[in-house]
Amino acid sequence: MDGTFRNARILIVDDEEANVLVLRRILEAEGYENIRSTGDPCKVTSLTVDFDPDLILMDIVMPVMDGHAVLSRLQELDLLVPYRPVLVLTSDHSPQAQRDAWEGGANDFLTKPLSPSVVRLRVRNLLETRMLHRALSDQNDHLERRVEERTAELEEARLQVLYRLARAAEYRDDETGKHTRRVGRSAGRIASVLGMSPEESRSIRMAAPLHDVGKIGIPDSILLSSDALTDEEFEIMKRHCVIGAELLTSPDVALLELAAEIALSHHERWDAKGYPHGLGETDVPLAGRIVAVADTFDALTHQRPYKRAWTTDEAMCELRRLSGVAFDPEIVEAFESVVFEECATPA
């Protein structure tokens, strides 16, 4: 007998000690080494949980709780799933006893007195089925893990391409290339303060750095201009929201859909005077409102070709002034509780 069958866990349930000894001798002579037994049907549930048997040999006629009741209890607790075979052993030869056993979840049925050769064959057949089921289940689990891993790898590859696009756009007006990371970090912290779940906060932190990916489509003459933009140039600049959303939209990837929503809405305003669609107040997606505050603060406190870096106090005064005008007041308030920690954290 190979090790797989030798190590199979077999549980014997019979209130007659003599019957248990007979079964043990039959099984041990065949090479089975991992056998437990009980004469108390009330202990079968806990033994099934603790011992995790590959096969249960069960008598039907027992005091306090008969085999049918034990099978019913195992079924109720889903302890026969995944496939865990039960071989019923009984002195009741009636057709009704067999029907009751099958309906109760038994996989095979033997009547006493037992034939050792028949017991060995039935046990072997049931264990072969059990092992094949476990092997198939393990293989399915392995394939599912590989599919999940591959899906995650593809999503990560797609995100990396987009992050690099965002960095490429950002490097054109931020030589340090750290703006997107700072905005992502701040946006995630704001989300946490607002009471969003860790998963939601993490998604916003990961999606927010892509908010300006659409700048890749804006000419240098406009993006890098140190002069005030003309009305025509500003209309071109505003297109980066739509360009970014078009680049990011991916209905099958929730994180990219969130990033597309942020790219499209992070220049909308609380007073509905923003762009590209003039949305106002809570019509602006929450993630867009969060990133609007984080993005504006970071832009104010870092030098750009057209402006000096503002101090933290100056930038916070500006956010407060625009609270309820350009920005959601609740988000400005939330940002105040994290801004000094954000400033103290190395970019």
N, C-alpha and C positions, 0 to 999 in steps of 0.2 A: 504493500500500500504506500502511495506517495505521501509526502508530508502534508499536502493540502487536506487530504481526507483524514490522516492520522490526527491532525490538530483540530479537526472539526469539533465544535462545541455541541454536545448532545445533552438534553435535559430529559430525565425520566420522571414521570409523575404517576405514582401508584401508591395507594394506601397499604397494599400488601407487601411486606418486606421481602417475602419469598419471590414474588414476581420481579421486584427490583433486582434481586441478586441474579435471577435467571437472565434478565436482559443485560446486566453488566457483564456476565460471563460470555454471552454471545458476542457482545460488542468488543470487549477487550481481546477475545480470541481472534477477532478480525483485525485488530491493530489499533482500534480507537483508544485514545489516551485521555481525552478531555471530556469526562463524563461527570455530571452532577445529578443528584436525585432528591426527591422530596416525597414524603407521604402525606403532606398537608397541602391540599389544593388551594388553601387561602394564601400560600406563599408563592404561588406560581407567578403572579404579576410582578412582585418585587424581584424574584429570581430572573425573570425574563429581562427586566431592565438591567440588573447588575451583571448577569452572566452573558447576556446577549447570545442565546443559543442559535446554532444553525439549524437545529432540528429538535422538535419536541415529541417525545413518545408519551402518550397520555391515556390512562385508563378512564373509562366513563363512569363506572359505578363506584362512587366514593362518598363517604359521609360528609355532612355539613354542606359541601358544594360539589355537585357532580361535574363530570367532564364537560357537559354541554354548557353549564353555567360558567366554567372557567374559560371555554372558548369564546363565549359571548363577551366576557369581561376583556379578554385580550383584543377582540375585535373593536370594542368600544374605545379602547385606549390606543388603537392603531399599532398594536405591538406585533401584529402579523404582517405588517407592511414596512419596508419592502419585503418581497417574498421570503417568508419564514415558514417552512412546511411543518405540518402537524400530522403525525401518524397515530391514529386512534387504535387502541388495543382494548378489546372488550370480550366478555363471555356472552354478551347478548347477540344472538345470531339473527334477530328479526330484521326484515327489510326496513321497518320504521327506524330502528336504531341507526342503520346506515344512512338513511335519508336525513335524519336529525344531525348526524355527524357532518355530512357534506354541507348541509345548509348552515351549520355553525362555523364553517371555515376550515374543516379538516381537509387534508390533501390525499390521505390514503386511509385504509381501514383493514384491520386484521382481527380475526376472532381467535379466542383462546379455546383450547391450548395452542400455544405458539409453536410453529415449526422454525427451528434455528436458521435453516437455509433460506426460508421465505423472509424471515426478519432481516437477514443480512442483505438479501437482494432489494427489498423495499427500502431499507435504510440507505443503501448505496445509490439507488435510483433517485431518491428524494434529495440526497446531498449533492449529487451531480447537477440536478436542476438548480438547487440553491447556489452552487458555485458558479454555474453558467450565468445565472441571473446577476450575481454580484459582479462578475467580470464584465458583463454588458453594462451594468450600472456605472462601474468605475470608468469604462471606456467612454460612456456618454458624458460623465462628469468631466473627464479629461478633454473631450472635444468641446464641451461648452466653455471650459476655462480657456482653451486655445482660441475659440471664437471671440470671447470677451477680451483676451489679451491682444488679439490682432486688431479688433475694433478700437481698443484704446490706443494701440500703436498708430493706427491710421489717423485717429482724431488728433493725437499728439503731433504727428507729422504735419497735418493740415494747419494746426494752430501755430506750429513753429514757422511755417511759411508765412502765415499772416502776421505773426509778431515781427518777423524780419522785414516784411513790407512796411509795417508801422514804424520800425526803427529807421528804415531807409527814408521814409517821409520825414520823420522827426529830426534826423541828422541834418536836414537841410536848414532848419531854423533853431536847432538846439545841439550844439556841438558835443555836449556831454552825453547826449542820448539817454538821459535818465528821467526825463519828464514823464514818460508813459508809466514807468515803474512807480514813481512817486504818486501819480494820480491813482493807479490801481491800489496801492497800499492805503492811501487816504480813503478812497471810496469803500474799501472793505471794512475799515474801522468805523466809518460813518454808519454803514449798514448794521454793524454789530450794535452800536449805541442805539440805533432805532429799534432794536429788538428782533432783527431778522435772524433766522436760524444760522448756525455755523455753515451749513451747506450753501445757503443763499448768499451769505456774506463772502464765502470763498468764490462763488461763481461771479459775483460782482467784481471782486478783486482781480480775477483772472480775465474777465471780459473788458473791464475799463481801459486797460492799456491800448486797446484797439480803437479807442474813440476817434482818433484823428488819422486813421489809416487812409481816409479819402484824400488827404493832402498830397498823396502821390500823384494825383491828377491835376494839381494846381501849378501853374507856371512859376518859375523862380522869380520872375520880375514882379510878381504880386506877392508871393509867399515871403520873400526876403526884402521887400520894400521897407526902407526906413522912413518913408514919407506916409502921410495919411492917404489911404486908398480913395480913389475916385468912386463915385456911385457905381460905375460900370465894373471897376475892379472888385469892389466889395460883393457885387452880385456873383462874380466868378468865384470869389473866395467861399461864398456860402454854399457852393456846389459840393464842397468836400464832405458835407453831411450825407448827401444823397449818394455820392460816389462810394463813400465808406460803407453805407448800408447795402448797396448793390454788391460790393465785394464780399461782404460777410454773410449775407442771407443764405441760410442752409437749413431748410425745414427739418432735416433729419438729425441735426446736431444742436441740442438745446443751448449749449454755451455760445455757439456762433450766432444763434438767433438772438440771444441776449446782447451780444456784442453789436449786432446790426441795429437793434433797438436803441442802444446807447449812442452809436455813431449818428443815427438819424435825429435823436432828440436832445443831445446835450447842449445845443444852442437855443433851445426853446426857452421861454421865460414865463415866470409866474403870472405876469401881467398880459400874456399873450402877444407880446411885441417882438418875440424872437423869430427864429427861422429853423427849418424851411417851411413849416406849415402853420405857424402862428398859433400853436396850441397854448392853453393857459391852465394854471393851477394844476389840479390833479388829473387833467386830461394828458398832461405830460407824463410819460411813464416814470415810475419811481426811480428806476435805475438811472434814467437820464437826468432827473433832478439831482440825484446824489452826485453824479459825475460832473454836472455843471458847477457845483460848489467846489469840489476837489480840484477841478481843472482850472477854474478862475483863480483860486488861491495860489496854486502852484505857478501859474503864468505871471501873477502879480509879483511874487516873491523871488523870481529868477529873471536874470537879465535876458533881453531879447534884442535883436538888431535895432528895433524902434523904440526901446525904453530901458530905463534903469531898473534894477531890482528894488522892489519896495520892502520895507521892514515888515516883520510879522504884525506889529501893531497897526501899521498903515493898512495892510491888507485886510486885517480883521475889521477895522473901522469901515472899510469899503463894503465888505460883505454884510455888515450890520445895516449900513445905509441902504443897501439894495435888498435887504430881507423884506419879503412881501411885495417887492417890485419885480426884480429879476429872479429872485430865488425863493424857494419854499422856506418859510420861516422856521419850521420844525427842523429842517435839515441844517440850516445855519446854526441853530441852537445846538444841535447834536455835534456839529463840527467844532464848535467852541470847546467842547469837553475833551476833544482829542488833539486839537491843533498844536498845543505846546509839546505834547508827547511826539507828535509827528515831526515837528521841527527839530526835536532833540535826537531823532533817530537818523543815523547816517543814511544818505540816499544810496 
